[in-house]
Amino acid sequence: MAMLRHTVAAKRIVPGPRGAPAGGSQDSEDAALLAAVAEGDEVAFRSLVDRHLPGVLNLARRMLGDDAEAEDVAQDALLKLWRSHDALEVGPYGLKPWLRRVVSNLCIDKVRAGRRLTVTDDVPERTEPADQLAHLEAQDASDRVDAALKDLPHRQRMALTLFHYEGLSQIEVGRIMGVSDEAVESLLARARRNLKAALRDEWRELLARDETQ
Amino acid sequence: MSGVSCWRVMKRNDAVAIERIARNETKKMTTHERQSEEIEALVCLLEVYGADRTRWPARERLRFASFIAEEPEAQRLVAEAAGLDRLLDLAPPASKEREQVLAKRIMAAARVQQHAPHRAGQASSTISNIVKLPAWARRPQMVGAFGLNEWPAAGLLAASLVIGVMLGSAGTLDSTMQEVAEVAGLSPSDTADSQLTLGEDTVSWAGEELL
């Protein structure tokens, strides 16, 4: 299947949740703040924390599916930035790619250290998420999506997070996770299939709403 | 298609197509067969990449452009996949409150690192760990109950405790203790004897308590 070996364009980077501009001024602002941090400017470091913490924390939360562990990873990543400021070069997209790589590696290390990466590629798919849905009925759709994501096997969640939420290409995801392109495709497909099953009710409701509009 | 790896299905379809070409059987493939193969391939594509066609490989984007435009079944599949993508985008971000608490924690840890002797990565990571609360203590209800927003102070307290233990174990306070003993009129041997005596007393006390 030739499709498997094609590079997929990375998702266009959209402005962050706080309206931080993507590319362009982002990199120059990051570079200026980093230069100030190198002078020991604590306020500049706080600005970098404010600017990047939401993205770093969300990436770690989605990759690990655990808020407390994600906070540890976010802290370690930003403290690494604090320690390595003099050795860093800000690229065209600012510090985001560097931080993303650090966070991804820390998450993968954390999962491996906890021997949680024991999932094989042939894990059977869950076909009856009825109990899970019943348990989640009281929560709103957003929480249910969050719970369904947390419930995914680690590698599927990591692949989906990097591809869907971080906008990385299949090759980049494979490189970060240390797996082949084919394995990434397989993980993404199984992640979506599992989510479709877990969120069946919400998904159908959404589609029904679209049809009526 | 559930239970079967998508790329395996695609590979199989490619292999079948190549075989047909080799046998010069391409004309025998019915429109219906071709359509169902295309649908199968589209399902795989949507499962892997989602409905956003800018994320698809360029070749597949071209291959399916007219098929999606003409086939209602293909349009339905793309709309369903788009629905799932939209659901995924509903996943909530971390709460601002927790984010702020974490930002304070990071700043406190950075300050400790700045003032601590910089000994490779190990020292820094130790300090980083000192300023972390265990996971259970960071649950929102615990943060509210114990006022753990004042975490920097607790972090510094813990750091000073560790430094105290390190100084003690390094033996830097031994000479000071010796001087104090001499001022009190106790020679080193006296100190040892008194320690021994104290030890015996303690043993006899313990024995009495047991009786």
Interface residues (C-beta under 8 A of the other chain):
Chain A: M1 A2 M3 L4 H6 T7 V8 A9 K11 R12 P17 G40 E42 F45 R46 V49 D50 L53 P54 L57 N58 R61 R62 D67 A68 E69 A70 E71 D72 A74 Q75 D76 L78 L79 W82 R83 D121 P124 E125 T127 A141 S142 D143 V145 D146 L149 L160 F163 H164 Y165 E182 E185 S186 L188 A189 R192 R193 L195 K196 L199 E202 W203 L206 L207 D210
Chain B: S2 G3 S5 C6 W7 M10 K11 N13 D14 C44 L45 L46 E47 V48 Y49 G50 D52 T54 R55 W56 P57 A58 R59 E60 A79 E80 G83 L84 D85 R86 L87 L88 L90 A91 P92 P93 A94 R98 E99 L102 A103 R105 I106 M107 A109 A110 R111 Q113 Q114 G121 S124 S125 S128 V131 K132 A135 R138 R139
